[in-house]
Amino acid sequence: MSTTISHLDISENVTLAQQGEIKAFERLIDASQNAITSIALSITKDLDASEDVAQQTYIKAWKDINQLKNGQSFLPWIRQITRYTALNYIKTQSAGVTSPCADYDSLLATLSNNDVPADVSLIKQQQSELISHLLDQLEAETREIVLLYYREQQNSNAVAQLLDISPALVRKKLQRAREQLKPEILNTYGNVIYSSTPASLVAIVLAVLAPTAMGGLSGASATGLKLGVKSPVLMGIIGLLLPLLLALTANHLSMAMVIKNVHNTNAKNALRQLRKQTTFWMIGAASVMAVGYIYTSGWLIVTIGFVLFWLGLYRSTKAVLVVTTEFVQPRIINLAGYTINLSLIGCYLGLFGGLFGGGLGLILGLINDGRFNSLL
């Protein structure tokens, strides 16, 4: 493996890949391909099928990379894609079905003898038969670990990191495998597993990916690259801006309606100052929401921004009600048995208009950025 997980900043490379940087995605492939092909092989029990599954997995991962909210979740995310793709593969094709070998011991001895020349395609077929035979003898939960252990040159810490389990659990599962097979036999199989490790998948994956798809994703990521944010985040912020404008407009118009009906100069100036303060408060609260979209992957900071937004509106409405009650002559009408003070309509227009705009911004932002599902 040319790039190791321990020396790779996964989150940074995911971010670069989300911005259209193909070299970053190549590094992610290099660092994870042993894990991905091993997982695929443990399910398909066929070398060619496992490599096909790995290719499909990386192609899907590249196309959907912007759906990943947290870069550190790349390995669990792509492992899940691999398992789903492998299971779907064996449902639709004849993966995992190899011609039975009459004498696995002889075949194992033959492949272990490096002095015996053979056809490359025949060797791969024989390797596939032996590995399938080995996997049939192992417990399902041990297969991934055994395959990856030998492909990672018997480094249990690397296996633990790639599969997100503890080194102690890796050693325990390996010991379980050694109890099922003699250690020397398992190690001989391990040599076959190691020799079956595929060459770099980068060139193959890049050849399969259509150039138009590459250019399309890079172009779609251009705006995000300039702003330093992911495109879903950008969509979240865009979903916030338009309702913010609605809320600011409602605040301005409602205050203007009240100021028009107030004839006390000091009260008018106080209302204008309050309108200015409320405008800055709303913009500040919206900024907190935007920061939440850019720098966090959850809904908490965004929601806190909305709560601040609402508190600013509530404070403003209470102050306007006080001024309206003191300085504006009530205009009372009766409508369907209800008494309505028209002088207070401006106050409530600002409150409910702002609340609607801010709430709409919160909901649209969460939906566009894909965070709404975490609330359900």
Secondary structure, DSSP 8 states (H G I E B T S, - for coil): --S-GGGS-HHHHHHHHHTT-HHHHHHHHHHHHHHHHHHHHHHH--HHHHHHHHHHHHHHHHHTGGG-S-GGGHHHHHHHHHHHHHHHHHHHS-TT-----S-HHHHHHHHH-TTS---HHHHHHHHHHHHHHHHHHS-HHHHHHHHHHHHTTT-HHHHHHHHTS-HHHHHHHHHHHHHHS-HHHHHHHHHHHHHT----SHHHHHHHS-HHHHHHHHHHTHHHHHHTS-HHHHHHHHHHHHHHHHHHHHHHHHHHHHHHH---HHHHHHHHHHHHHHHHHHHHHHHHHHHHHHH-SSSHHHHHHHHHHHHHHHHHHHHHHHHHHHHS---EEEETTEEEEGGGHHHHHHHHHHHHHHHHHHHHHHHHTT-GGGG-
